[in-house]
Amino acid sequence: MSLRAAVLGHPISHSKSPALHLAAYAKLGVEIGYTAIDVTEELLPALMRQVRGQAGWCGLSVTMPLKTAMLRQVDQVRGVAQTLGVVNTVSFEVHAGGFRTVGSNTDVAGIVNALRYAGAGATPAGVVLGGGGTAAAAVAALRDLGAATVTVIVRDPARTAEVRAAADSLGVALDIRDMAGAASVLAAADVVISTLPPRAADGLAAQVAALKTATPGVLLDVAYDPWPSLLASVWETGGGAVVPGLEMLLYQAVEQVRLFTGRGADVNGAVIDVMCDAVGLARRAF
């Protein structure tokens, strides 16, 4: 029986996940179909009931705005997903004559790997733009890189419940600031992770450009369409390294492929190469 997987989110038509996953499965020689399903938070419970009644599912990728809502739709939550309260991956395991759904989070590994391959050092002075579920994963990634304190810059400091809860669980101290006057903090950081939607960082990018100062750190801009973002362009002009969000998407997808196929060492450099080719992403040497 051919297996199937999908990426869930709203909107979802722009997603590069199908191209990444299908390229990996073709290289591995496994028969897994992978599609994009547009579903809102309100319709998620009905979709998950439908999925539970169908045979052949091996995995679901979960994107905005469903990463927190999916917590309530799985049988078990594991690893850092439990700590963060954010699920971006659902795998299916044989259990008691049927299967159980397991929620996990591969965003953290995706961010860590993307930053390491771009040259991010240990114990970075880290800044995160945004306060939602992806920002929570970014705080966890900076913790894994050795940061004890993370600066979080948001438009509304009152809307930071997710990232605060994640930091408390991880034992990371937060310095939360609003956008006003944040440009100098951004420019001086070793690592900046923007989790803001496309163009939402344009105003801050203009402020950084107006400083006319160097930006020597590493910037990961999770938004990858359109690319380059204004923030990425300004950062590169200042001499810093820029990591496109597509690269984070790649490395979190690599972890999902391992979970969905049950393959470990087989998901190697050759598989990553074809995944890069499928979305037009240049592979970094490491």
MIBA-561556 format. One line per 5 residues: number of its first residue (from 1); their letters; for each residue x, y, z of C-alpha. Coordinates in Angstrom, 1 decimal. Last residue first. Layout:
# residues N
NUM> A> X/Y/Z | ...
//
This chain:
# residues 286
286> FARRA> 30.3/22.1/5.7 | 29.6/23.6/2.3 | 26.3/25.3/2.0 | 23.8/23.9/-0.5 | 22.2/26.5/-2.8
281> LGVAD> 18.4/26.3/-2.7 | 16.5/26.0/-5.9 | 13.5/24.3/-4.3 | 13.9/20.8/-5.7 | 17.7/21.2/-6.0
276> CMVDI> 18.0/21.6/-2.2 | 15.9/18.5/-1.6 | 18.1/16.6/-4.1 | 21.2/17.7/-2.1 | 19.7/16.8/1.2
271> VAGNV> 19.1/13.2/0.0 | 22.8/12.9/-1.2 | 23.9/14.4/2.2 | 22.1/11.7/4.2 | 18.7/10.5/5.0
266> DAGRG> 19.9/6.9/4.8 | 21.5/7.3/8.2 | 18.1/7.3/9.8 | 15.1/5.8/8.0 | 11.7/5.4/9.8
261> TFLRV> 10.1/7.0/6.7 | 7.9/9.6/8.3 | 10.3/10.4/11.2 | 13.4/10.6/9.0 | 11.5/12.7/6.5
256> QEVAQ> 10.4/15.0/9.3 | 14.0/15.6/10.4 | 15.0/16.5/6.8 | 12.0/18.8/6.7 | 13.3/20.8/9.7
251> YLLME> 16.6/21.2/7.7 | 14.9/22.4/4.5 | 12.5/24.8/6.2 | 15.5/26.4/8.0 | 17.1/26.8/4.6
246> LGPVV> 14.0/28.2/3.1 | 14.0/30.8/5.8 | 17.0/32.3/4.1 | 20.2/32.5/6.1 | 22.1/35.8/5.8
241> AGGGT> 25.7/36.4/6.9 | 26.5/40.0/7.9 | 28.4/42.7/6.0 | 26.1/45.6/6.4 | 24.8/45.2/2.9
236> EWVSA> 23.9/41.6/3.9 | 21.8/42.9/6.8 | 20.0/45.5/4.6 | 19.1/42.9/2.0 | 17.9/40.4/4.6
231> LLSPW> 15.8/43.0/6.3 | 14.2/44.0/3.0 | 13.4/40.4/2.4 | 15.3/38.5/-0.3 | 13.0/36.8/-1.1
226> PDYAV> 9.3/37.2/-1.3 | 8.5/34.6/0.1 | 11.1/33.2/2.5 | 9.9/34.4/5.9 | 12.1/32.7/8.5
221> DLLVG> 14.7/35.3/8.3 | 17.9/33.9/9.8 | 20.5/36.7/10.4 | 24.1/36.0/11.4 | 26.2/38.7/12.9
216> PTATK> 28.4/41.4/11.4 | 25.8/44.1/11.0 | 28.0/47.2/10.3 | 26.6/50.7/10.8 | 24.8/53.1/8.7
211> LAAVQ> 22.2/53.6/11.4 | 19.6/54.4/8.8 | 19.8/50.9/7.4 | 18.9/49.5/10.8 | 15.8/51.8/10.9
206> AALGD> 14.8/50.8/7.4 | 15.0/47.1/8.4 | 12.8/47.8/11.5 | 10.1/49.2/9.2 | 10.4/46.3/6.8
201> AARPP> 10.1/43.7/9.5 | 6.4/42.9/8.8 | 7.3/42.5/5.1 | 6.7/38.7/5.1 | 5.5/37.5/8.5
196> LTSIV> 7.8/37.9/11.6 | 9.9/35.0/12.9 | 13.1/37.0/12.5 | 16.1/35.2/14.1 | 19.1/37.5/14.8
191> VDAAA> 22.5/36.0/15.9 | 25.6/37.8/17.1 | 23.6/40.9/17.9 | 24.9/44.5/17.6 | 22.7/45.5/14.6
186> LVSAA> 19.5/44.2/16.3 | 20.1/46.1/19.5 | 20.8/49.2/17.5 | 17.5/48.8/15.5 | 15.4/48.2/18.6
181> GAMDR> 14.7/51.9/19.3 | 11.0/51.4/19.1 | 10.2/47.9/18.1 | 9.1/46.8/21.6 | 11.4/45.0/24.0
176> IDLAV> 11.4/41.7/25.9 | 14.7/40.6/27.6 | 14.1/37.0/28.3 | 15.9/34.6/30.6 | 16.1/30.9/29.5
171> GLSDA> 15.2/28.1/31.8 | 13.6/26.1/29.1 | 10.2/25.9/30.6 | 10.3/29.6/31.5 | 11.5/30.4/27.9
166> AARVE> 8.6/28.5/26.4 | 6.0/30.1/28.6 | 7.4/33.6/27.7 | 7.4/32.7/24.0 | 3.8/31.6/24.0
161> ATRAP> 2.5/34.5/26.2 | 4.2/37.2/24.2 | 1.2/39.4/23.2 | 1.6/42.1/25.9 | 4.9/43.2/24.4
156> DRVIV> 3.1/44.4/21.3 | 5.2/45.0/18.2 | 7.8/42.4/19.4 | 11.5/42.2/20.0 | 12.8/39.3/22.1
151> TVTAA> 16.3/39.5/23.6 | 17.6/36.0/24.6 | 19.5/35.2/27.8 | 21.4/31.9/28.5 | 22.6/31.4/25.0
146> GLDRL> 24.5/28.1/24.4 | 23.5/27.1/20.8 | 20.8/24.8/22.3 | 19.4/27.9/24.1 | 19.4/29.7/20.8
141> AAVAA> 17.4/26.9/19.3 | 14.9/26.9/22.2 | 14.4/30.7/21.8 | 13.9/30.1/18.0 | 11.3/27.4/18.8
136> AATGG> 9.4/29.9/20.9 | 9.6/32.5/18.2 | 8.1/29.9/15.8 | 5.1/29.6/18.2 | 4.5/33.3/18.7
131> GGLVV> 6.5/36.3/20.0 | 8.2/38.0/17.1 | 11.8/39.1/16.3 | 14.3/37.0/18.2 | 17.7/38.4/19.3
126> GAPTA> 20.7/36.3/20.3 | 24.1/37.2/21.9 | 25.6/33.9/20.9 | 27.0/31.2/23.4 | 28.7/29.2/20.7
121> GAGAY> 29.3/30.5/17.1 | 27.0/30.9/14.2 | 28.8/30.0/11.0 | 26.1/29.6/8.4 | 26.1/25.8/8.8
116> RLANV> 25.5/26.4/12.5 | 22.6/28.7/11.9 | 20.7/26.3/9.5 | 21.4/23.4/11.8 | 20.0/25.1/14.9
111> IGAVD> 17.0/26.5/13.1 | 16.0/23.2/11.6 | 16.6/21.3/14.9 | 14.3/23.7/16.7 | 11.7/23.5/13.9
106> TNSGV> 11.6/19.7/14.2 | 8.9/19.7/16.9 | 7.0/16.6/17.9 | 3.4/15.3/18.0 | 2.7/11.5/18.0
101> TRFGG> -0.4/10.0/16.6 | -1.3/6.5/17.6 | -1.9/3.5/15.4 | -4.0/0.4/15.4 | -3.5/-3.1/16.9
96> AHVEF> -2.4/-1.7/20.2 | 0.1/0.8/18.7 | 1.6/1.2/15.3 | 3.1/4.8/15.1 | 2.0/7.7/13.1
91> SVTNV> 4.0/10.9/13.0 | 2.8/14.5/13.5 | 5.2/17.4/13.1 | 5.0/21.1/13.8 | 3.9/20.9/17.4
86> VGLTQ> 4.3/23.8/19.8 | 3.7/23.6/23.6 | 7.4/24.5/24.0 | 8.3/21.8/26.6 | 6.1/19.2/25.0
81> AVGRV> 7.3/20.0/21.5 | 10.9/19.8/22.9 | 10.5/16.0/23.3 | 7.3/14.2/22.8 | 3.5/14.9/22.6
76> QDVQR> 1.1/11.9/22.6 | -2.3/11.1/21.3 | -2.5/14.1/19.0 | -5.3/16.7/18.4 | -4.9/18.9/21.4
71> LMATK> -1.3/19.8/20.7 | -2.3/20.5/17.1 | -3.9/23.8/18.1 | -0.4/25.2/19.0 | 1.2/24.6/15.6
66> LPMTV> -2.0/25.3/13.6 | -1.7/28.8/12.4 | 0.8/28.4/10.9 | 2.5/25.1/9.8 | 2.1/21.4/10.5
61> SLGCW> 3.8/18.6/8.6 | 1.8/15.4/8.8 | 3.0/11.9/8.7 | 2.6/8.2/7.9 | -1.0/8.0/6.7
56> GAQGR> -2.0/4.8/5.0 | -5.4/4.0/6.4 | -8.2/6.5/6.9 | -10.4/7.0/9.9 | -7.8/8.8/12.0
51> VQRML> -7.3/11.2/9.0 | -11.0/12.1/9.1 | -11.0/12.8/12.8 | -7.9/14.9/12.2 | -9.7/16.9/9.6
46> APLLE> -12.7/17.5/11.8 | -10.4/18.7/14.7 | -8.5/21.1/12.3 | -11.6/22.9/10.9 | -11.5/25.7/13.5
41> ETVDI> -7.7/26.1/13.2 | -8.0/26.5/9.5 | -7.2/23.9/6.9 | -5.5/24.1/3.4 | -4.0/20.7/2.7
36> ATYGI> -0.7/20.4/0.8 | 0.2/17.0/-0.6 | 2.8/14.2/-0.1 | 2.6/10.7/-1.6 | 4.9/8.2/-0.1
31> EVGLK> 6.4/5.3/-2.1 | 10.0/5.0/-0.9 | 13.0/5.0/-3.2 | 15.1/7.1/-1.0 | 15.8/9.6/-3.8
26> AYAAL> 12.1/9.7/-4.7 | 11.1/10.2/-1.0 | 13.5/13.1/-0.6 | 12.3/14.9/-3.8 | 8.7/14.4/-2.7
21> HLAPS> 9.5/15.9/0.7 | 11.1/19.0/-0.5 | 8.7/19.8/-3.3 | 5.7/19.2/-1.0 | 7.2/21.4/1.7
16> KSHSI> 7.6/24.5/-0.5 | 4.4/26.0/0.7 | 2.8/28.9/-1.3 | -0.6/27.2/-1.5 | -0.8/26.8/2.2
11> PHGLV> -2.9/29.7/3.7 | -3.7/28.3/6.2 | -1.9/25.2/7.3 | -1.4/21.4/6.9 | 1.5/19.7/5.1
6> AARLS> 0.7/16.2/3.9 | 1.7/12.5/4.1 | 0.7/9.4/2.3 | 1.7/5.7/2.1 | 1.3/3.4/-0.9
1> M> 0.0/0.0/0.0
//
